[in-house]
């Protein structure tokens, strides 16, 4: 169908409410094209889109349609998959609770049991629930840290990890073969609940999840005086971490957890922040005021679905506060887990760590110095979860992380976990406090040992159909004819992770990479800089990563400035 044919189909459907029909009647042709030229792409991360009526939008119709396709996949699995059922969670966003019930109603109508959380919960608790209750799959209604206009539909498989690619393709195929209005089975939610097809999850699940998160503590007993004395501020940015993260910290022994009251209220409008993204320093303004007024040394913030966590630390000298990048927090955590486990005598014989290919190479340097093997994966915890399931039996992982503020430790979940990360970050601060050092000071110590590293991520927004075409054109151009130099510096090697090959410009040789199958180009430059380009898998933008190393912070800053100017010219 053309986009106008799809538009007319929707307008004529009796499934639309009067308000939905009025919304569609009030838009012009350009907006019609944007909403109907194609459906939202279903990938391993599920769906994510703007909350509006239309085929390429998040709404009850697209949620039901997707769920029917997912139900078809589960029913085809056989082996009791329908009886094992699907766990469903949701966050604080607009229509998240409604979409969760719509999802449960479609699954129940297809004879699939449902375990639905009774209120908003962190994403890692959904991953935990799939594993804990032996479910066939899981669904979380969330758009993570996206703006308030968005919502999403994130799908998990029986291992608690996000959906594998072949299952995502099957769901996409099922959607194509199913009519969005007439091909969906559903039933009233109250009837599904009364019939026992939907079971509600609550405090018992929380208790088990928290116990497993708290088990990741490494040095609690040895630093208990510092834990009791340390003052920290926490904010959930109006999201799902508001209940469990403060509770976990207090149960660990922290007596001075100061919560940002205005932001402890779940609210899909995120009224006190311009963006609910812990990567954005502006979101911490109220938290900084509270920290400064109370002499707190640490600020922790989780995003709306509480899978990512941001950190601010007090300066080594003074009352200022500095945001740690996701890479800096990841390096600090890795160094802490290694040193604290050695101190406690709990270091496994064959320790490993995992990071994404776009995350700082400083983590690899720290791992190598301590005899820890570092694995690299594509961006996204689904790839880390896949790797965790394939580790040799004698290897034990310490942690996994990616630069976008995602961290995981332990075996209770297979997705990034802000609850466990908050526990470990706070405990790490207490461990360094025992040494008389702040987290900022600890980072400076690492720079003195390993050299300075700095990274920059650029998000080049390319919305709509034209944007998708432009991203594809650029990737084809750079893949087919890679530049010999970037910003005036020679390219010494190019890694094409789509085909899994590394081409060395000087030697002219090609070698196979350990991983392949993702549209990522990785340029190694003569001055030690790494330049990485990939299209986002969840948003309409091109992501460019600049990874630098230098003798000083100023040298890294100079490289970052130089290469980000070049990067913006690349995409014109």
N, C-alpha and C positions, 0 to 999 in steps of 0.2 A: 504493500500500500504506500501511496505518497503521504506526505505529512498532512495534506489537506483531507485526504480520505480517512486517515486515522482521526483527525480532528472531528470530522462529521460523524464518524462511528461513535465517538465518545458523546458528542452532543445528543445523538439520537438514542443512546442507551438508557433504558429505564433504571439501570443500576445507579445512575447519578442522582444526587440530591438536588433540590432546587438551587441551593446556594452554590453547589459545584457547577451546575449548568450556567448560572448567572456569571460566575467567575470566568468561564470559558467564552461566553458570549461577549465579554468586555475586553478581550485582548485583540491586538492587531496581528497582521500576517507575519511580521517578523517574530513576534512572541509565539505565535502558533507554530512556526517552523522550529523554534528552539525547544518547544515542549513536545513536539510530535515527530521530528525527523527520524528518531530512533529511540528504542527503549534504553533505560539505564543499563549499562553493561554489567552483567553478573560475572564476577571473578572470584578468585580465592578469598578476597576480602569481603565478598558479598556485594551489597548495594550501598550507595551513598548518593544523596541528592537533595535538592531544594524542596521544601515542603510546599507543594502547590498541586493543583489538579492537572493531570496530563500524563502521557505515556513515559516521558523522560523526567519524571518527578517522583518524589516520595509521597505516597498517599495510601489510603486504605485499599484501593483497587490494586495498585502495584504490589503492596504487601501481601494481599491474599493470593494474587497470581504467582508470585515468587514462592509462597509457602506451598501452593498446590504442586508446583514443579518439584520442590524439595520432598514433599510427601510421596510423590511418585518414585523418587530415587530410593527413599527409605523402604517403601513397600517392595521394591524390586530386590532389595538386599536379602529379604527372607530371614531365616534363622532366628526368628523372634525379635527382629529389630523393632517392629511396631510395638510389641509388648515392653521392650526395654525403654522405649520412648525417647522424648526430646526434652531437654531442660531449656527453659526460656527465662531470660533476664532482660532488664531494661534500665535506662538511665533517666535523667531529669528533663530531657528535652520535650518540647511540645509534641504531643500525640504518642510519646513513647509507650505509656501505659495502654493507650487505646490500641496501638499497633501490636503490642504483646498479646492482648486478648484476641484480636483478630487472628493472629498467628495460631494461638492455641485452639481457636474455634475451627479453623481449617484442618489442622492436624487431627483434632478429635473427630471431625466429620469423616476423616479418612481412616478411622480406626487406630490411630496412633496415640499412645498415652503421652501425657504431658506433665512435666514438673515445672510449675510456674512460681517464681519468687513473688512474695506478697508485697514487695515495695522495691524501690530502686536499689541496685546492688552494683558493686565493682565488677568490671569485666573479668578479672581473674577469678572471682568467685563463681562465675558461670563456667569457666574452664574447669575449675575444681569440681563443680557439681556434676559435670559430664563424667569425669573420672570416678568420683566418689560413689555415684549411684549407678554406674555401669550403663549409662544412657547410650543410645545409638548415635546421638548427635546433640547439638546445642545451638541456640539462636540468641543473639543479643541485639536488642533494638537500641542503637546508639550511633552517633556520628562523631564519637571521640571528642576532639578539640576543635572541630569545625565551628564556624559562626552559627548563631542561633537560628538562622533560616534553614539549616540543614537537619536531616536525620538520616539514619542508615539501618542496615540489616546485615549483621555480621554472623556468619555461619561457622559452626565447629563440628568436627567429626568425633568419632568414639574415643580417640586418644586425647581429647581435650584441646587439640590444636585446630587452627583454622583449616578450612576445607582444602583437601588436596586438589591439584589442578584438574585431574580427570573427572572428579565428582562435580567440580564447578562447571566444567564443559557440559556434563550431562544435564545439570539443572538448566543451563542456558538453552540447551537443545529442547528440553521439556517445555520451557517457557515459549519457545518459538512454535511448538506444536499444540499449545493450549490457548484457547480463546480467553482473553483477560476477564471477560464478563460471564460467559456461559460455561466455561470449562472448569470452574472452581467449585468444589464442594465446601460447604460451611454449615454451621449450626449455631444457635444462640449460645453464648458463653455460659450463661447460668444453667442451661440444660446440660452442657458438657461437664460442668462442675458437679451438678447433682447426680449425674450418671457415673461419677467416679472416673471419668476419662481425664480429668485435670486434678492434679494434686498440688496443693500450695506448699512452698518451701519457706521456712522462716528461721527462728532462733536456733533450732538444732543444727541447721546447715551453717549458720554463722559461727556457732561455737566450734564445730569441727574445723572449719576453714581457718579461723583465728588460731586454733591450737597448732595447726600445721605451719602457719606463717611464723608463729613465735618460736617454733622448733628451729628456725634458721638462725637464731641468735648464736653468736660465736663466743663472745667474751662477757656476757651479762654478769656473771658472778664476780669476775676479777675487776670490773669497773663499776660496781653497784654504787659506791659513794659518788662517783662522777655522774652516773645516771640520775641519781636523786637530786643532785645539785644543778644539773644543766637546765637552763631555761630555753625553751624552743616555742616557736609560733607555728601554727598549722592553719592552712586554708584549703577547703575543697573546691573553691571557685564555684560555689552553689551546686556542686555535683555529688556523685554517689559515694565519695569517700567520707562524707560528713560524719557518719556513725562509726564505722569500723576502724578507721585509722587512728583517731584519738583514743579509742578504746584499746587498741593494740599497744599503743605507746604507753598508756597508763598501766596496762597489765604487765608490760615489760619492766616497769619500775619508775618510769618518768613521772615525777610529781608536779612538774612545772610545765605542763602542756597548755599553752595559751591559744585558744581558737579565735579566729577572726569572726566575731558574732554576725556581722552583716552578711558574710559569705557562707555561713553555716546553714542557711536556709536554701533548700533545693529550689531552683528557679530556672526554667528553660530560657528566660530572657537574659540571664546573666547580667543583672542590672548594675552591678558595681564594677564591671570590667568591660573594656572595649573588646577584648577577646579572652575566652576562657582557656587560653593556651599557656601552660607553664613555661614555654619558651619565651614568652613576651614579658619583659621586665615590668612594663606598666601595670600589669595585673597584680603586682605585689605591693602597690603603693600603700594600701591600708595595712597590710601585714607588716611592712617596714615601720610604719608609725607605731604600731602596737609593740613591735620588737624593741624599738628604740626607747619607748616609754618604760619598758620593763627590763631593759638590759639583757634581752635574749641574744644568744650567740648564733642561733640557727633558725632558719625559716624553711618550712617544707610546704609545697603546694601540689595538689593532685588535680588532674584534668577531670572533665565532667563524668567520664566513666571509670575514673580511678585506675587506669592501667599505666599512666605515665606520671612521673613526679619531677617537679622542678625544685631547685635548692638555691637559697641565698645564704651567704655566710658573712659574719662580721669581719671587718678588716683586722689584720693582725695588730694594727695600732690605730685606735680610734673607734668611733661609733657608727661609721659608714657600713653599708651592706652591699655586697657584690653578688651578682647572679653567677652561678657556676653553669657552664655549658653542659649539655648532656655528655659530651666526651670527657670533660674534666671530672664530672661525678663518676662516670664509668671507670676512669683510671684510678681515682681515689678508692672506690669500692674494691676494685680488683687488688690493688696494693694492700688494702686493709684486710681483706679476706685471706690473702696469702700469709701476711705477717702475723695476724691474730691466730690463724689456724696453726701455724708453726709454733707460736707461743703456747697455745693450748694443747698441742700434741694431737690435733685432729686433722692434720693435713693428709689426704689420701696418698697412696703410693704413686698413682699415675694421674695427677691432676690435670684438668684441661679447662680452658675458658673458650667462650664463643663470642664473636662480634660480627657485625655486618661489614661488608667490603667498603662501605662509605664512612665507617667510624674510624676514629683516630688510630694511627699506627703507633702512637705512644703506648697503647695497651699491649701491643705485640712486644715492644721493647721491655716493658715491665714483666710480662709473662716469661720471656726468654731469659731474663736475668735471674729468675727464680726457678727455672726448670719446669715451667708450666707450658704445656702445649696449647697453642692458639689455633682454633679453627675459625674460618671465615665463611659467611653465608651471604646470600642476597638480602637486601633490605626487607624486613618483615619477620615477625616472630614465628610465622608459620614455617619458615625455612629453618629457623633455629630449633623449633620443636621437632621437625623432621630429622634433623641431625641428632638431637638428643635421643631419639628412638633408635638410632643406628650406631651409637657409640660402642666400641668394643667393650666386652664385659669387664675388663680390668681397668677401664678409665672412668673417672668420676669428675663431673664438672663442678666447678666452683660457682660460676655465674655466667650469664649471657647478657649482652647489652647491645643497644644500638644508639647512635648519636642523638636520635629524636626522643631522648628522655625515657627510654624503656629499659627496664632491668628485670631479671628473673633469677631467683635462686631457689633450690629445693625441687621436689618432684611432685608437688601437690597441684601444680597448674602447668599449662603449656602455652601460656601467653604472658606478656609483660605484666608486672604485678606491682602496683604502687603501694599496696599494703605491706608486703614483705620488704620492698625497697625502703619505705619510710622507717621501718624497724631497723634495718641495717645501717641506713644513713645516720640515724640518731645515735645508735650504738657506736658507730664509727667516730662520731664527734666526741662521745664520752671517752672512747679509747685514746684518742689523741689528746683530749683534755688532761688525762692522767699523765701524759708526757709533757704537759704545759704548752701545747701547741693547738692553735685553731685549725680548722679545715683549710683556710686560706694559707696558713703557714705550712701545713702538710703538703699542699700542692706545690708551694715554692721549693720545698725540700726535694720533691720529685723532679722538678725542672732542673735543679742543681745537679742531679745524678744523671738524668736521661737527655737533657737538652730541652729546648722550648719547642712545643708543638702548638699549632693553632689551626682552626678549621672555620670555614664559612660555608653556609648553605644558601644558595640563591633560589628563590621560587619565582619563575617567570610564568605569570598567569596567561593562559591561552584559552579563553572560554569558547563554548559553542562548537558547532560543526567545523567552522573554519579553523579553530584552534587545534582540534584533533588532527586535521589534515596537515597543518603547519608542523606539528610535533613529529608526525610520521615522515614528512619530507626532510626535516632536519636530521633525524636519526639515519635515514637512508643515505643522505649526502655524506655525513661524517663516517658512516660505516664503509661506504663504497670508495671514498677518497679522503682518508684521514689526514689532517693537517700535519705537515712536517715540523712545524713550530707553533707555539702558542704564546702570545704575548712577547714575541721576540726570543723565546727560549726553545731550544731544540727538543722535540719529542723523541725519547730514546726507545720507547716501547708502547704498544697499544694492546690492551686486553679487550677483546670482544666477547662479552659473556653470553651473547645470544648463541654463538657457535662454540664457545668454550675454548678459545685460542688466544695465545699471546704472541704477538709479532714483534720481534726486536729489530728496530730500524738499523742499528749498527751492524749486527751480525747477520741480519737477513734470515734468521731462523724462526721457525714457528714451533711452539710447544703447546701441549694440551693443558688446560686449566682443570682444577678439581671439580668445578661446578660450571654448569651452562644452562641455557634456556631462558635467560632474562635479558630484556633489551637494555643493556648497560654498556657504555663505552668508558674505559678506564685508561687515561693517558698518563704515562710516567715521563716527567720532564727532567732535563739535565741538571737543574738546580735542586732536585730532591722533592719538588712539588708534585702532587698528584691532582689531576683534574678529571672529575667524573661527571658524566652526563646520563640522565635517564628520564623518561616520562613518568610522572606520578601514576601510581596504580589506582588511586582513589579520588584524585582531584584533577581539574583541567589545567595542569601546569607542568612546565618542564623544570626538573630539579637539577641544579648544578652544584657540585661539591668541590671545594678547594681545600686540600689538605697540605699544610706547609710544616716545615721544620727549620729552625734557625738557632744560632748561638744565643740570641737574646729575644725577648718578647717584641722589641721594636723591629727586629729583622723580620719576624713573622708577620707583624702588622703591615710592614711595607710590601711584602709579597702578597698578602691578602688584598690590599688596596689595588695593586697592579693587576692581579688576575681577575678581580671582579669587574674591573673596567673592561678588560678584554672579553669576559664572559658575556656581558650585556651587548657588546658589539657582535658577538657570534650569532646571536639569535635574531638579529634585525632582519 
